[in-house]
C-alpha cells in the first residue's frame, strides 16, 4: 500500500510542477483577445481585454501578415495552455482527494 501512496505523491508533485509551468507560460503571452481591423488596404492590430467592468482595447499599430500570424499563434498557444492548466488542476484535485487521510 505504501508503494501506491508514494506513486500518488510523486504524481501530485509532478502535476503541481506542470501547473506552475503552464501558469508561467500563460503570464508571458499577451492578455486578451487579438483583433485585426482593416481600413482600406491596411490592417491594424488591437488587444481587447477586460479590467474589472471596463473593456480596454490596446492599439498595437499597423501590422503586416507575418505579425498578424505571430499574434494568432500566440492566441492559439494561450488557449492550449488554458486547456492543459484546467486538466492539470482537475488531476491535482483527484490526487489530493486520493491522498487525503494517508498522512
Secondary structure as the mmCIF struct_conf table of DSSP 4:
data_model
#
loop_
_struct_conf.conf_type_id
_struct_conf.id
_struct_conf.beg_label_comp_id
_struct_conf.beg_label_asym_id
_struct_conf.beg_label_seq_id
_struct_conf.end_label_comp_id
_struct_conf.end_label_asym_id
_struct_conf.end_label_seq_id
HELX_RH_AL_P HELX_RH_AL_P1 UNK A 2 UNK A 28
BEND BEND1 UNK A 29 UNK A 29
HELX_LH_PP_P HELX_LH_PP_P1 UNK A 30 UNK A 31
BEND BEND2 UNK A 32 UNK A 32
STRN STRN1 UNK A 33 UNK A 39
TURN_TY1_P TURN_TY1_P1 UNK A 40 UNK A 41
STRN STRN2 UNK A 42 UNK A 51
TURN_TY1_P TURN_TY1_P2 UNK A 52 UNK A 53
STRN STRN3 UNK A 54 UNK A 62
HELX_RH_AL_P HELX_RH_AL_P2 UNK A 65 UNK A 99
TURN_TY1_P TURN_TY1_P3 UNK A 100 UNK A 101
#
